Amino acid sequence: MEIWINPACSKCRSAISLLDAEGAEYTVRRYLEDVPSEDEIRAVLERLGLEPWDITRTQEAVATELGIEEWAREAGTRDRWIAALASHPKLIQRPIITADDGTAVVGRTEDAVRDALSR
């Protein structure tokens, strides 16, 4: 199990606390420092069963600068979204937990973290 975190994020810290309390074995990826490649983002999206716009933090300043709210959300623009996430990792929703069964969850709630633990 791996968890993508921003240590400054309270949701990330809560997820780590819960994983620790449950005795889970996991690795931490500080994705702002160890930026995922476009291929890694594609792989995690597949595991999540989501599209890049589903995990994009559209309220971030860089999202406003890029005009992301105006971008089309369709197959033809998917690569553009993924490139933006790889170039500006602050846009990636967090925490993302990759479960041992090959799936992943966005662990913003205790229930989502517990879901990842049960997989």
C-alpha positions as CSV (number, residue, x, y, z in Angstrom):
1,M,0.0,0.0,0.0
2,E,1.2,3.5,-0.9
3,I,-0.2,6.8,0.2
4,W,0.4,10.0,-1.8
5,I,0.5,12.9,0.7
6,N,1.2,16.5,1.2
7,P,2.4,16.7,4.9
8,A,0.8,20.2,5.2
9,C,-2.6,18.7,4.5
10,S,-4.8,17.8,7.5
11,K,-6.7,15.1,5.5
12,C,-3.3,13.4,4.7
13,R,-2.2,13.6,8.4
14,S,-5.6,12.1,9.5
15,A,-5.2,9.3,6.9
16,I,-1.7,8.5,8.1
17,S,-2.9,8.5,11.8
18,L,-5.6,6.0,10.9
19,L,-3.3,3.8,8.9
20,D,-0.9,3.8,11.9
21,A,-3.7,3.1,14.4
22,E,-4.7,0.1,12.3
23,G,-1.1,-1.2,12.1
24,A,-1.1,-1.0,8.3
25,E,2.0,-1.4,6.3
26,Y,2.5,1.4,3.8
27,T,4.9,3.6,2.1
28,V,4.6,7.4,2.0
29,R,5.1,9.3,-1.2
30,R,5.4,13.1,-0.8
31,Y,4.1,13.7,-4.3
32,L,5.0,17.4,-4.3
33,E,8.6,16.4,-3.9
34,D,8.5,13.0,-5.7
35,V,6.3,14.2,-8.6
36,P,4.4,11.4,-10.3
37,S,5.0,11.0,-14.1
38,E,2.2,11.2,-16.6
39,D,2.3,7.4,-16.8
40,E,2.0,7.1,-13.0
41,I,-0.9,9.4,-13.0
42,R,-2.6,7.4,-15.7
43,A,-2.0,4.2,-13.7
44,V,-3.4,5.6,-10.5
45,L,-6.5,7.0,-12.4
46,E,-7.1,3.5,-13.8
47,R,-6.8,2.1,-10.3
48,L,-9.2,4.8,-9.0
49,G,-11.6,4.3,-11.9
50,L,-11.6,8.1,-12.3
51,E,-10.8,10.7,-14.9
52,P,-8.1,13.3,-14.3
53,W,-10.6,16.1,-13.8
54,D,-12.1,14.0,-11.0
55,I,-8.9,14.3,-9.0
56,T,-8.0,17.9,-9.9
57,R,-8.0,20.5,-7.2
58,T,-9.7,23.2,-9.2
59,Q,-9.6,25.8,-6.5
60,E,-5.8,26.0,-6.4
61,A,-4.3,29.2,-7.6
62,V,-2.4,27.5,-10.4
63,A,-5.8,26.0,-11.6
64,T,-7.1,29.5,-11.9
65,E,-4.0,30.7,-13.7
66,L,-4.3,27.8,-16.2
67,G,-8.0,28.3,-16.7
68,I,-8.8,24.7,-15.8
69,E,-12.4,25.4,-15.0
70,E,-12.9,26.1,-18.7
71,W,-11.2,23.0,-20.0
72,A,-13.4,20.4,-21.6
73,R,-13.9,17.2,-19.7
74,E,-13.8,14.6,-22.4
75,A,-11.6,11.9,-23.8
76,G,-9.9,14.2,-26.2
77,T,-8.7,16.5,-23.5
78,R,-7.6,13.8,-21.0
79,D,-3.9,14.0,-21.9
80,R,-4.0,17.8,-21.4
81,W,-5.4,17.3,-17.9
82,I,-2.8,14.6,-17.1
83,A,0.0,16.8,-18.3
84,A,-1.2,19.6,-16.0
85,L,-1.3,17.3,-13.0
86,A,2.2,16.1,-13.7
87,S,3.5,19.6,-14.3
88,H,1.6,21.1,-11.3
89,P,1.3,18.3,-8.7
90,K,-0.4,20.7,-6.2
91,L,-3.4,20.1,-8.4
92,I,-3.7,16.4,-7.5
93,Q,-6.3,15.6,-4.9
94,R,-5.0,14.1,-1.8
95,P,-4.4,11.7,-0.1
96,I,-4.5,8.9,-2.7
97,I,-4.1,5.4,-1.3
98,T,-3.2,2.6,-3.6
99,A,-4.6,-0.6,-2.1
100,D,-3.0,-4.0,-2.2
101,D,-5.7,-5.4,-4.5
102,G,-4.7,-3.1,-7.3
103,T,-7.4,-0.5,-6.7
104,A,-7.0,2.9,-5.1
105,V,-9.1,5.5,-3.2
106,V,-8.9,9.2,-2.5
107,G,-8.7,8.9,1.3
108,R,-10.3,12.2,2.3
109,T,-12.6,10.5,4.8
110,E,-12.1,7.9,7.5
111,D,-14.5,5.6,5.6
112,A,-12.4,5.9,2.4
113,V,-9.2,5.1,4.3
114,R,-11.0,2.1,6.0
115,D,-12.2,1.0,2.5
116,A,-8.6,0.9,1.3
117,L,-7.5,-1.0,4.4
118,S,-10.2,-3.7,3.7
119,R,-9.0,-4.3,0.1
